[in-house]
Structures are given as structure tokens and as C-alpha cells.
Amino acid sequence: MQAHNLAVAFVLAAAPAVAQDFMRTIEMPAHRALIVQKGEAAPIPFETDGCSGGLSTSWRFVAETFPKFRALYEAHPPWEYCCVTHDRAYHNAGGATQADDSFEARMAADDALRNCVKQHGDDNAEGYAERYDMTPDQIRTAHSLTAEAMFTAVRLGGGPCSGLPWRWGFGYPGCSVLGPLAPAPE
């Protein structure tokens, strides 16, 4: 599994078109499984954990444990609203009814998450620079690096039918790539 993750990370760093074609090839069986297994069912009610993978949970724990951290950095990640919007798209698989559309919707949701975190940094660069004794460019760089790390994390760990609670289509429980697969396109 680790070699697979390294290969995926390498491809993500490659030319965007090549990376997207590679990811499409890797992901399509899971997108087909999701579409087949969700059928016409409505998703379960929406819930969010904020920023998945323990980011919001860890941030809140540190903020509760260390009042000075909370006073300086707030009780939750300042871009958490970006994650909640992202979770909404992930919950219902972007409303997709076809596997190809599901892939495209996931890519769009992940791009939107990355852009939202970067935009948060741009919008707040001046205020955060003063608050944290940094330059606005340092704030923008920190948000950009965070956004890229989040994008890579959701691309690697958010695929459909993975069994993870933050997977694409998490509003449709029971999806498994080991379940019935849709026929491969001819």
C-alpha cells in the first residue's frame, strides 16, 4: 500500500493532465461501485466533522488544553468552513449519477477546497500578519502550503468506497469496491 501511495503522490506532482488521467484510471472502479451501490437511494442525513482526518478534532483538543493557543489561534481551524462545504459535496457524491460525473465532481470538490483555503489566506493576510507577527506573504504562503497538503490528503484518502468515514459518497453507507461493480466501459 505504501508503494501505491508514493506512486500516487509522484503522479500528483506530475503534469496535471497526466495526473488526472492516472487518478481516473485508479479511481473509476470505485466510482462505478458507488454509483451501482447507491442506486436511486437518498443519502443518509448530512453530518460533518469539520476538517476530516483528525484536523479539526486535534485543533479543538489543543485549543481546549492550551488556553494561550486558543486565544491566539481560535478554537477551530479558521478555514473550517471550507471543509464543511467540501464535506457537503462528499456526502452525496456531488449529486453524480454516472461514474465519470462522480470522478469529475470529486475533482471539482477537492479543487474548491484547495482554492477556499488559499482564498482564506489571501482575504485575511493583513489581519493575520499583524496578529501573528508575520508578513502578509508569509500568511499567504502558509495557507497555500496548507491548502496543497489538504488537497493531497483528500486525493489520497478520500476515494469512494474506501470504508473511511470521510470518503467520497459517505452519505451512502455500505459502499465497497468488493461489492458488485458496474461493467467497465466498452
N, C-alpha and C positions, 0 to 999 in steps of 0.2 A: 504494500500500500504506500510506503514511503517513497519508493521509486516513482510510482504513479503521480504522487503529489509534486515531486520535483519536476517531472516531465510537464505537468500542467502549469507549474509556476514558470518554467522556461518558456512555454508557448505563450503564456500571458504577457511575457516581456517581449515577445517577437512582434512582428508587424501585425497590426490589429486585424486585418482581413484573414491572415493565416491563423491567428489565434482563435478567431471566431469560428472559422471552418473546423479547426481541430476540436474546439469545445462542442460544436454542433454534433460532430461525429460521436464524441464520448457521451453526450447527454441524451441524444434522441431516443435510445431505448427507454430511458426513464420517463421522458416526456410522453412517449406513446403509452407506457404503462399507466401514467397518471390519467391521461385522457380516457383510456378504456375503463379504468377502475372507478373514476368519479362518475362516469356516465352522465345522466341527467340530474344527479343528486345536487342538492344545495349544500353549500359548506356549513359546517357547524358554526355557532356564533363566534364572532371575532374576539380574540384576546391578544394582548401584546405583552412582551416582557421588556419593552423599550429597545435598547440595543442588545441584540442576542449574543450568544457565546459567552455570557457572563459579564459583558462590558458594563451594562447598567447596574447589574446586581453588585458587582465588585466596587463600582464607583460609589454606590449608595452605602455599602458596608464601610468603606474607607471614610466617607463623609460622616457617618454616624459615629465611627470610632475616634476620629480626629477632628474635633470642632474647628481647629485652625484651618484644616484642609477645606472643610465645609464653608467656612467664612470666605475663603479666598476663591475656591473653585466651584462652589454651589453644591447642592445635594444630589444632582444628577448630571450626566453629560450635557453640556449646553446645546448640543446638536441632536439631542434625543428625539426631537420632533421629526427629524429626517428618518430616523429608524422606524418610528411608528407609521409614517407614510409608506415606507418600504415594506413593513410587515403587512399592511393592508393589501398591497399588490401580491405579496407572497401567500397570504391567506387563501385567496380564491384563484390562484394561478393566473392572475391578471385577467380573469374572465375568459381565458382561452378555451376554445372548443376543438382545436386541432393541435397536434403535436408541434408543428412548425411555428404556429402562432404562440404556443406556450414558450418555446425557446426564445422567440423574439421579445415577448413580453417580459420574460425574466431578465434578459439582457438590458432592456429599457429600464426596468425597475432598479437594477444594480447600477446602471449609469446615473440614474436620477439620484440615488443615494449618494454616490460619489460627488456629483455636482452640488447637491444640497449642503454637504459638509464643507466643501470648498467655498460655496457662496456664504455660508455662515461665517467663515473666517474673513472673507472679504468685507461683509457687512459690518463686522464687529472689530475689525483690525485696529482702528484708532482707540476705541474704548478699552479693549483688552491690552493693547500695548501699554497704555497708561497704568492700568490695574496691575499688570504682571511685570512691570519694569522691563519691557521688551520693545523692539521696534515693530511697527505695523508689518513690515516684510517678514519678520520672524514669526509673527502670528499667522500670516498667510501661509508661510512655509510649513508651520506646524499643522495647520488644518489640511493643507494639501497632502502632506505625508500621512496624516490620519485617514484622510479620505481614500487614498490609494491602498493603504493597509486594509481598510474596511472592505473596499471593492474586491481585493484579492481574497479576503476571508470569505465573503459571501459567494464568490465564484467557486471557491474550492469546497466550501462546506454547506452550501445551500441548495444543492441539486434536488430535483424531485425524487420522491420515493426512497429517500435515504434512511428513513426511520428517525431522523433527528427532529427535534421539536421546532426548529427554525427552517425547515426545508420548504422549498417551493411547493405550493399547494397544501400547506399544513392544515388548512381547513377541511381537507378531505382525508380523514383518518384511514389507516389500513392500506395505504398505497405501498406497494413493494415491487421492486424490479424482479422479484422472484415469482410474482403473480402473473396472471395472463398478460401477454404482451400483444400490442396491436401488430398486425402484419407490417413488415418492412415495406417502404415504398418501392414500387416496381420501377 
